[in-house]
Amino acid sequence: MRREIPADRNVAHGSCLLLLVKSLGRFAKHSIGLSHYVFAAVLFLRLIVLARLSASAFLIPSSGDMQFYNEWARHILNGQWTDHHAFYGLPLYPYLLAFLYKIFGYSPFLPGFFQALLEAGTGVLLYKLAVRIFGQPAFTRAKEPQDDSSDKDSRRRGQCIGILAALGWGLFVPGQAYAVILMPTAGLVFVFWFVVWQIVRHQQTPSLGTMAMLGVLIGFTAMGIATILFLVPLLLAAVFFKWQTGPGQRDYWQWSLAATALLFLGLVAGTSPCWVHNYFIAKDPVFLSAHSGVNFWIGNNPYATGYPRFPPGLHAGQQAMLQDSITTAEEAARRPLKRAEVSAYWSKKANAYIRENFGSWLKLVLIKIRNFWNAFQYDDLSIITVLREQGVILPGLKFGLIAALAIPGLLLAAFKFPSSRWVSAAVFLHMGSLLTVFVTERYRVAAVPGLLLGASFTTWELWERSARGKYYSVATCVAMLLAATWLVSVPQRDPGLWALDAYNSGWQALQSNNLPLAKKKLELAYAYVPENSEINFSLGNLHLAQGEHKEAKAFYVATLRLDPRHKGALNNLGVLALTEEQWSLAADFFARALELDPRDAKVHYLLAQALLRSGNLDGARNEIIEALELKPDQSEFTTLRDKILGLVTPRSP
């Protein structure tokens, strides 16, 4: 059972937050060291969430990408540094987890703590960006500074916008969730906006060493989340259009070419652990990770919705999807494939779809743009809803409100504060990185700090214009805000999208044996989408856990009607047939499951049991031997083998 957060703890946290806000108010008039208070405020908010998570049943991951990363890290910790295949999943985060587990011992709390520090660092970057961008006189249409604002007033404006943006980041609900679970999101966001900060803060040419180090930093981070590579064009734009050096054009071009070369050399050096492993250890020509091909197909196929809707043949969940993608590609090729060949198989399918359905694909791109800005929360992990329902994360801001406020702010700031254009460009480049695949809540989190700067500027402008009686300007700003609100509030009408949170919450409740909650959530998901194979399968598992075999069988049969290649349904129908002593039927189900995954030792073992009961001793012997070859350390496999060998009549020579 999940542990609930006591009410008195919530009251204590609320009192602490009130004291923190009052303290920040007293210190707001001091410019020196204010960033330290911003850091402390955001860190405090994140540590509250981490403490609550530690008191819940969700600290140790049991499903989804969190479990995928955690298990990978534990394999590394046990000495399994490589499987001698090219990486099929970006490796940086699990290797960092393994390093932390090795130094401090196994505990998901420590990664959460370091991620909280990075989140606080992001808050400081927001504050510094705001002071740098908005803490200077605004420009008029003639590109001259306005003279109605002193330097002191300008700096105060930058500080206020920075504090609003940083506190907004601390209270951003998805950010709270992804910062404390085992996900690399916090690291990406910090590095992303650190690079943007370097672009904004350098008014003159940075050193060539700085350019090389930025390349290394981006390359290293790309081994965890590759979308950060979309910042490279922003850096190149800064090199050729923002930074200037020397008195002559010759010096400028020499520096620009040298800076570009060092940036790319840094990228190669930063990503070297990946491509060195893939090219020289796995002997497979993959630059970062070979799973990019299947991600490209999931985002660009006839069934795509702009969100990660899995087409037929691929099941939800990181581990299941990756395995399905390899199995399907090898079945199509009728031979084992290298990971680069698997990636090429899926990329070829996606490119063929784009080429043959270009008009439909352009419409899909527009849908992805809409999804990026939409207030609808597509959390493929459903961790936000679960943590909110369990009282782990604090009430706060969501993407829709921030985006609605940010759009007019970024537009207005682009004219009055030219440096803000780099922030807007970073947001749009990150959006562009998602258009190649699909949009989820965690994928678009990296754009939120930039949107918070725009949202805070909108808030400041509305307050300042109202205080000065500029009601025409206020009306213009409100009109822009209403238009932005309409844009982000376009309703999502696909019932499958609304079923996602209910399904994931129900599945997690089922995993933790909270059957009443699982029943409530899964039945709600089924009401939304009765023709979804995974929902039917989960309802079958629910009835199986409740001992209702007839109902479970009906849902498994429905699952196979919707997805004839559903291995889980085949396997569970085989188990039910075993309990009903229908040996031949059980053997048929297990054999069909093995056609989908021949390397599943447990299914070979179950098939051996079914064949043994049906009298097929030779078949049973072959299956149990296969099971032991795959997992030789399973004692129950050895016991069944000895039993079968004792029954097999020795043949005459």
C-alpha positions in Angstrom: 0.0 0.0 0.0 1.2 3.5 -0.7 2.1 5.7 2.2 0.0 8.9 2.5 1.6 12.2 3.4 0.4 13.3 6.9 -1.7 16.4 6.9 0.5 18.1 9.6 3.5 17.7 7.3 1.6 19.6 4.6 0.9 22.4 7.0 4.6 22.5 8.1 5.7 22.7 4.4 3.2 25.5 3.8 4.5 27.5 6.8 8.1 27.1 5.6 7.1 28.3 2.1 5.4 31.4 3.6 8.5 32.2 5.6 10.6 31.7 2.5 8.5 34.1 0.5 8.7 36.8 3.2 12.4 36.4 3.5 12.8 36.8 -0.3 10.7 40.0 -0.1 13.0 41.4 2.5 16.1 40.6 0.5 14.7 41.7 -2.9 16.0 45.2 -2.6 19.6 44.0 -2.5 21.2 43.4 -5.9 24.4 41.7 -4.7 23.9 38.0 -3.9 20.2 37.9 -4.9 20.9 34.9 -7.2 22.0 33.0 -4.1 18.5 33.4 -2.6 17.0 32.4 -5.9 19.1 29.2 -5.8 18.0 28.5 -2.2 14.3 29.1 -3.0 14.2 26.7 -6.0 16.3 24.1 -4.2 14.0 24.3 -1.1 11.0 23.7 -3.3 12.6 20.7 -5.0 13.8 19.2 -1.7 10.2 19.3 -0.3 9.1 17.2 -3.3 12.1 14.9 -2.9 11.4 14.4 0.8 7.7 13.6 0.0 8.8 11.2 -2.7 11.1 9.4 -0.3 8.1 8.9 2.1 6.0 7.4 -0.7 6.1 4.1 -2.5 7.5 5.7 -5.7 11.1 6.3 -4.8 12.1 2.9 -6.2 11.0 2.8 -9.8 8.9 -0.2 -10.9 7.9 0.6 -14.4 8.5 2.8 -17.5 11.7 4.6 -18.4 12.7 5.1 -14.8 12.9 1.3 -14.3 14.7 1.0 -17.7 17.4 3.4 -16.6 17.6 2.0 -13.1 18.0 -1.6 -14.3 20.6 -0.6 -16.9 22.6 1.2 -14.1 22.4 -1.9 -11.9 23.7 -4.1 -14.7 26.7 -1.7 -15.1 27.2 -1.8 -11.4 27.4 -5.6 -11.5 30.2 -5.4 -14.1 28.1 -5.6 -17.3 29.7 -2.6 -19.0 28.6 -3.6 -22.5 26.7 -6.3 -24.3 29.0 -5.8 -27.3 26.1 -4.3 -29.4 25.8 -0.7 -30.4 23.9 1.3 -27.8 20.1 0.9 -28.2 19.2 3.8 -25.8 21.3 6.8 -24.9 23.8 5.6 -22.3 24.9 8.7 -20.3 22.2 8.7 -17.6 22.5 5.0 -16.7 26.3 5.2 -16.5 26.0 8.3 -14.3 23.5 6.5 -12.1 25.9 3.5 -11.8 28.7 5.9 -10.8 26.5 7.4 -8.1 25.4 4.0 -6.9 29.1 2.9 -6.8 30.2 5.9 -4.8 27.3 6.4 -2.4 25.5 3.0 -2.5 22.2 2.1 -4.2 19.6 4.7 -3.5 17.5 6.6 -6.0 17.4 9.5 -3.4 20.9 10.6 -4.3 20.3 11.1 -8.0 17.2 13.0 -7.1 19.2 15.3 -4.8 21.8 16.1 -7.5 19.0 16.7 -9.9 17.4 19.1 -7.4 20.7 21.0 -7.4 20.7 21.3 -11.2 17.1 22.5 -11.0 18.2 25.2 -8.6 21.0 26.1 -11.0 18.4 26.5 -13.8 16.5 28.9 -11.5 19.7 31.0 -11.2 20.3 31.0 -14.9 16.7 32.3 -15.4 17.4 35.1 -13.0 20.7 36.0 -14.6 19.1 35.9 -18.1 16.4 38.2 -17.0 18.8 40.7 -15.5 21.0 40.6 -18.6 18.1 41.0 -21.0 15.5 43.1 -19.2 17.8 44.9 -16.8 18.8 47.5 -19.4 16.8 50.4 -21.0 14.3 49.3 -23.6 14.7 50.2 -27.2 12.4 52.4 -29.2 11.5 51.9 -32.9 14.5 54.0 -33.7 16.7 51.5 -31.9 17.7 54.0 -29.3 17.4 53.5 -25.6 14.4 55.1 -23.9 15.4 57.9 -21.6 12.4 57.6 -19.3 13.9 54.8 -17.2 17.0 55.0 -15.1 19.6 52.3 -14.9 18.4 51.5 -11.4 14.8 51.1 -12.5 15.9 49.0 -15.4 17.9 46.7 -13.2 15.0 46.4 -10.8 12.8 45.4 -13.7 15.3 42.7 -14.7 15.5 41.4 -11.1 11.7 41.2 -10.7 11.2 39.4 -13.9 14.1 37.0 -13.0 12.6 36.3 -9.6 9.1 35.7 -11.1 10.6 33.3 -13.7 12.8 31.4 -11.2 9.9 30.9 -8.7 7.7 29.9 -11.6 10.2 27.3 -12.5 10.3 26.1 -8.9 6.5 25.7 -8.9 6.2 24.3 -12.4 4.3 21.0 -11.8 5.9 18.8 -14.5 9.3 20.1 -13.5 8.7 19.1 -9.9 7.9 15.5 -11.0 10.7 15.0 -13.5 13.3 16.6 -11.2 13.1 13.9 -8.5 12.4 10.7 -10.4 15.1 8.8 -12.3 15.0 10.8 -15.6 17.8 12.8 -17.3 15.4 15.8 -17.8 17.0 18.1 -15.1 20.4 17.8 -16.6 19.3 18.6 -20.1 17.4 21.6 -19.0 20.3 23.0 -17.0 22.9 22.5 -19.8 20.4 23.8 -22.5 19.9 27.1 -20.7 23.5 27.4 -19.6 24.5 27.4 -23.3 21.9 30.0 -24.0 23.2 32.1 -21.1 26.7 31.9 -22.5 25.4 33.3 -25.8 23.4 36.1 -24.2 26.1 37.2 -21.7 29.0 37.5 -24.1 28.6 40.8 -25.9 32.1 40.5 -27.2 33.9 37.5 -28.7 34.4 34.6 -26.2 37.7 32.8 -26.3 38.3 29.9 -28.6 38.7 27.7 -25.6 35.2 28.7 -24.5 33.8 27.6 -27.9 35.6 24.3 -27.6 34.3 23.7 -24.1 30.7 24.5 -25.2 31.1 21.9 -27.9 32.3 19.3 -25.4 29.5 20.1 -23.0 26.8 19.8 -25.7 28.3 16.6 -27.1 28.6 15.1 -23.6 25.0 16.0 -22.8 23.8 14.6 -26.2 24.8 11.1 -24.9 21.9 11.5 -22.5 19.3 13.5 -24.6 20.2 14.1 -28.2 17.8 17.0 -28.8 20.4 19.4 -27.3 22.3 19.1 -30.6 19.7 21.5 -32.0 21.5 24.3 -30.0 24.4 24.0 -32.4 22.7 26.3 -35.0 22.1 28.9 -32.3 25.8 28.9 -31.4 26.7 29.2 -35.1 24.3 32.1 -35.5 26.0 33.8 -32.5 29.4 33.2 -34.0 28.6 34.7 -37.4 26.0 37.4 -36.5 26.4 38.4 -32.8 30.1 38.2 -31.8 32.7 40.4 -33.6 36.4 40.6 -33.0 39.4 42.7 -34.2 39.5 45.9 -36.2 39.3 44.2 -39.6 37.0 41.8 -41.5 39.9 39.4 -41.9 40.3 38.9 -38.2 36.6 38.4 -37.8 36.4 35.7 -40.4 39.5 34.0 -39.1 38.1 33.8 -35.6 34.6 32.7 -36.9 36.1 29.8 -38.8 38.3 28.8 -36.0 35.5 29.0 -33.5 33.3 26.8 -35.7 36.0 24.3 -36.1 36.6 24.1 -32.4 32.9 23.8 -31.7 32.6 20.8 -33.9 35.8 19.3 -32.6 34.4 19.7 -29.1 31.2 17.9 -30.2 33.2 15.0 -31.5 35.2 14.8 -28.3 32.1 15.1 -26.1 30.3 12.3 -27.8 33.4 10.1 -28.1 32.5 7.6 -25.4 29.4 6.7 -27.5 30.9 6.5 -31.0 34.1 4.9 -29.8 32.1 2.1 -28.1 29.9 1.6 -31.1 32.5 1.7 -33.8 35.4 -0.1 -32.2 33.9 -2.3 -29.5 30.5 -3.2 -31.0 31.9 -2.7 -34.5 28.7 -1.1 -35.6 28.5 2.3 -37.4 26.3 4.1 -34.9 27.1 7.7 -33.8 25.1 7.9 -30.6 22.2 5.4 -30.2 20.6 3.1 -32.8 17.1 3.6 -31.3 16.8 6.8 -33.2 15.4 4.9 -36.2 12.4 3.4 -34.4 11.7 6.8 -32.7 11.6 8.4 -36.1 9.1 5.7 -37.3 6.9 6.2 -34.2 6.7 9.9 -34.9 6.2 9.5 -38.7 3.9 6.7 -39.7 0.3 6.3 -40.9 -1.0 6.0 -37.4 1.0 8.9 -35.9 -0.9 11.6 -33.9 1.9 13.9 -33.0 2.2 12.1 -29.7 4.0 8.7 -29.2 1.2 6.5 -30.4 2.8 3.1 -31.0 1.9 1.6 -34.5 1.1 -2.1 -34.8 3.9 -4.4 -33.9 5.4 -2.1 -31.1 4.2 -2.2 -27.6 4.3 0.6 -25.0 7.1 0.8 -22.5 10.7 1.5 -23.2 12.0 -2.0 -22.8 9.2 -3.7 -24.7 9.3 -1.2 -27.5 13.0 -1.6 -28.0 12.8 -5.4 -28.0 9.8 -5.3 -30.4 11.7 -3.1 -32.8 14.7 -5.4 -33.0 12.5 -8.6 -33.3 10.3 -7.1 -36.0 13.3 -5.8 -38.1 15.0 -9.2 -37.8 11.9 -11.0 -38.8 11.6 -8.8 -41.9 15.2 -9.4 -42.8 15.1 -13.1 -41.8 18.4 -12.9 -40.2 20.1 -11.4 -37.1 20.8 -7.7 -37.6 23.3 -5.2 -36.2 21.8 -2.3 -34.4 22.6 0.1 -37.2 20.7 -2.2 -39.6 17.7 -2.2 -37.2 17.8 1.6 -37.1 18.1 1.8 -40.9 15.1 -0.5 -41.3 12.8 1.8 -39.3 14.2 5.0 -40.8 13.6 3.6 -44.2 10.0 2.9 -43.4 9.5 6.4 -42.0 11.2 8.1 -45.0 9.0 6.0 -47.3 5.9 7.2 -45.5 7.0 10.8 -45.8 7.9 10.5 -49.4 4.6 8.7 -50.4 2.3 10.8 -48.2 4.0 14.2 -48.2 0.7 16.2 -47.8 -0.4 14.0 -44.9 3.0 14.3 -43.3 2.9 18.1 -43.6 -0.4 18.1 -41.8 1.2 15.8 -39.2 4.0 18.4 -38.6 1.3 21.1 -38.1 -0.4 18.8 -35.6 2.9 18.4 -33.7 3.3 22.2 -33.6 -0.2 22.4 -32.1 0.6 19.7 -29.6 3.8 21.5 -28.5 1.9 24.6 -27.6 -1.3 22.9 -26.4 -2.3 23.0 -22.7 -3.1 19.3 -22.9 -0.7 17.3 -20.7 0.6 14.2 -22.5 2.7 12.6 -19.9 3.6 9.2 -21.4 4.8 8.1 -17.9 1.7 9.4 -16.1 4.0 10.1 -13.2 2.7 13.6 -12.8 -0.8 12.5 -12.1 0.3 9.7 -9.8 2.5 12.0 -7.7 -0.1 14.7 -7.6 -2.8 12.2 -6.4 -0.5 10.9 -3.7 0.4 14.4 -2.4 4.0 14.3 -3.5 4.3 17.3 -5.7 3.2 20.8 -4.7 0.4 22.7 -6.3 1.8 25.0 -9.0 1.9 26.1 -12.6 1.2 24.0 -15.7 2.4 24.4 -19.3 -0.8 25.9 -20.7 -0.9 28.9 -18.4 2.9 29.6 -18.9 2.6 29.3 -22.7 -0.4 31.6 -22.9 1.4 34.3 -20.9 4.7 33.6 -22.7 3.6 34.1 -26.3 2.7 37.9 -26.0 5.7 38.4 -23.8 8.2 36.9 -26.2 6.7 38.9 -29.1 6.8 42.2 -27.2 10.3 41.6 -25.8 11.7 40.8 -29.3 11.0 44.5 -30.2 12.0 46.2 -27.0 14.9 43.9 -25.9 16.8 42.4 -28.8 18.7 40.0 -26.6 15.5 38.2 -25.8 15.4 37.0 -29.4 18.1 34.4 -28.5 15.7 33.0 -25.9 12.9 32.8 -28.4 15.2 31.2 -30.9 16.2 28.6 -28.3 12.5 27.8 -27.6 11.7 27.4 -31.3 14.8 25.3 -32.0 13.8 22.9 -29.2 10.3 22.7 -30.7 11.9 21.9 -34.0 13.9 19.0 -32.5 10.6 17.4 -31.4 8.9 17.8 -34.8 11.2 15.1 -36.1 9.7 12.6 -33.6 6.8 13.4 -31.3 5.7 15.6 -28.4 5.4 14.6 -24.8 5.3 16.6 -21.6 8.8 15.6 -20.6 10.2 16.4 -24.0 8.9 20.0 -24.1 10.1 20.7 -20.5 13.4 22.1 -21.8 11.5 25.0 -23.5 9.7 26.0 -20.3 12.4 28.2 -18.8 12.4 30.4 -21.9 8.6 30.5 -21.8 8.8 31.5 -18.2 10.9 34.5 -19.1 8.3 35.5 -21.6 5.5 34.9 -19.2 7.2 37.0 -16.5 7.7 39.8 -18.9 4.0 39.8 -19.9 3.1 40.0 -16.2 5.5 42.9 -15.7 4.3 44.7 -18.7 0.6 44.4 -17.7 1.4 45.7 -14.2 3.7 48.5 -15.3 1.3 49.7 -18.1 -1.6 49.6 -15.7 0.3 51.6 -13.1 1.2 54.2 -15.6 -2.3 54.5 -17.0 -1.4 53.3 -20.5 -4.7 51.7 -21.0 -4.4 51.4 -24.8 -1.2 49.4 -24.3 -2.9 47.3 -21.7 -5.8 46.6 -24.0 -3.3 45.6 -26.8 -1.5 43.3 -24.4 -4.7 41.7 -23.1 -5.8 41.1 -26.7 -2.6 39.3 -27.5 -3.0 37.3 -24.3 -6.6 36.3 -25.2 -5.4 35.2 -28.7 -2.5 33.1 -27.1 -5.0 31.6 -24.6 -7.2 30.5 -27.5 -4.2 29.0 -29.3 -3.0 26.9 -26.4 -6.6 25.9 -25.3 -7.7 24.1 -28.5 -9.3 21.0 -27.2 -7.9 17.5 -27.9 -10.8 15.4 -29.1 -9.0 12.0 -29.4 -10.5 9.8 -26.5 -7.3 7.8 -26.5 -5.3 10.8 -25.2 -7.7 11.3 -22.3 -7.4 7.6 -21.5 -3.6 7.7 -21.1 -3.4 8.9 -17.5 -6.2 6.6 -16.3 -4.5 3.6 -18.0 -1.0 4.3 -16.7 -2.3 5.0 -13.2 -4.3 1.8 -13.3 -1.4 -0.2 -14.6 0.9 1.1 -11.8 -1.8 0.4 -9.2 -2.0 -3.1 -10.5 1.7 -3.5 -10.3 1.6 -2.5 -6.6 -1.3 -4.8 -5.9 -3.7 -1.9 -5.2 -6.6 -3.7 -7.0 -9.5 -1.4 -6.1 -7.6 1.6 -7.5 -6.5 -0.4 -10.5 -10.1 -1.4 -11.2 -11.3 2.2 -11.0 -8.6 3.6 -13.3 -8.6 0.8 -15.8 -12.4 0.8 -16.2 -12.2 4.5 -16.8 -9.6 4.0 -19.5 -11.7 1.3 -21.0 -14.7 3.6 -21.1 -12.7 6.0 -23.2 -11.1 3.5 -25.5 -12.7 0.0 -25.4 -10.8 -1.0 -28.6 -7.3 -0.6 -27.1 -5.3 -3.8 -26.8 -3.2 -2.7 -23.9 -6.2 -1.6 -21.8 -7.9 -4.9 -22.5 -4.7 -6.8 -21.6 -4.4 -4.9 -18.3 -8.1 -5.6 -17.4 -7.4 -9.2 -18.1 -4.4 -9.1 -15.7 -6.7 -7.4 -13.1 -9.3 -10.1 -13.3 -6.5 -12.7 -13.2 -5.2 -11.1 -10.0 -8.7 -11.2 -8.5 -9.0 -15.0 -9.4 -11.7 -14.3 -12.0 -10.4 -16.6 -14.7 -13.4 -16.5 -17.0 -13.4 -12.7 -17.2 -9.6 -12.6 -17.6 -9.8 -15.0 -20.5 -12.4 -12.8 -22.2 -10.2 -9.8 -22.1 -7.1 -11.7 -23.3 -9.1 -13.0 -26.3 -10.2 -9.4 -27.0 -6.6 -8.3 -26.8 -5.6 -10.9 -29.4 -8.5 -9.8 -31.6 -7.1 -6.3 -31.6 -3.4 -7.3 -31.7 -2.8 -10.9 -32.8 0.9 -10.6 -32.0 0.4 -9.6 -28.3 2.9 -11.9 -26.6 1.6 -11.2 -23.1 -2.0 -12.2 -23.9 -0.7 -15.4 -25.6 1.4 -16.2 -22.6 -1.3 -15.6 -20.1 -3.9 -17.6 -22.1 -1.4 -20.4 -22.1 -1.0 -20.2 -18.3 -4.8 -20.3 -17.9 -5.0 -23.3 -20.2 -2.4 -25.0 -18.0 -4.5 -24.4 -14.9 -7.5 -25.9 -16.7 -5.4 -28.9 -17.8 -5.9 -28.1 -21.5 -2.4 -29.2 -22.3 -2.5 -29.0 -26.1 -4.2 -25.6 -26.1 -1.6 -24.3 -23.6 1.2 -25.6 -25.8 -0.3 -23.9 -28.8 -0.4 -20.5 -27.0 3.2 -20.8 -25.7 4.5 -21.8 -29.2 2.8 -18.7 -30.7 4.4 -16.6 -28.0 7.8 -18.0 -28.8 7.4 -17.1 -32.5 7.4 -13.5 -31.3 10.3 -13.8 -28.9 12.3 -17.1 -29.2 14.7 -16.0 -26.4 12.2 -16.0 -23.6 13.4 -18.7 -21.3 10.3 -18.7 -19.1 8.0 -19.4 -22.0 10.3 -22.3 -23.1 9.9 -23.6 -19.6 6.1 -23.3 -19.6 5.9 -24.9 -23.1 8.0 -27.8 -21.7 5.5 -28.3 -18.9 2.6 -28.3 -21.4 4.3 -30.8 -23.7 5.2 -33.0 -20.8 1.6 -33.1 -19.6 0.4 -33.9 -23.1 2.8 -36.8 -23.4 5.3 -35.2 -25.9 8.4 -36.1 -24.0 10.9 -35.4 -26.8 9.4 -31.9 -27.4 9.4 -31.2 -23.6 13.1 -32.2 -23.4 14.0 -29.9 -26.3 12.2 -27.0 -24.8 13.6 -27.3 -21.3 17.1 -27.7 -22.7 16.5 -24.4 -24.7 15.3 -22.7 -21.5 18.4 -23.8 -19.6 20.7 -22.6 -22.4 19.1 -19.1 -22.1 19.1 -19.1 -18.2 21.2 -21.9 -16.8 21.0 -20.6 -13.2 17.2 -21.2 -12.8 16.7 -24.1 -10.3 13.1 -24.8 -11.4 14.4 -25.3 -14.9 16.9 -27.9 -13.7 14.3 -29.7 -11.7 11.9 -30.0 -14.7 14.8 -31.2 -16.9 15.8 -33.9 -14.5 12.1 -35.0 -14.3 11.8 -35.1 -18.1 15.1 -37.0 -18.6 14.0 -39.5 -16.0 10.8 -40.2 -18.0 12.4 -40.4 -21.5 13.0 -44.0 -22.5 16.6 -44.4 -23.6 16.8 -45.3 -27.3 18.6 -48.5 -28.5 21.9 -47.8 -30.2 
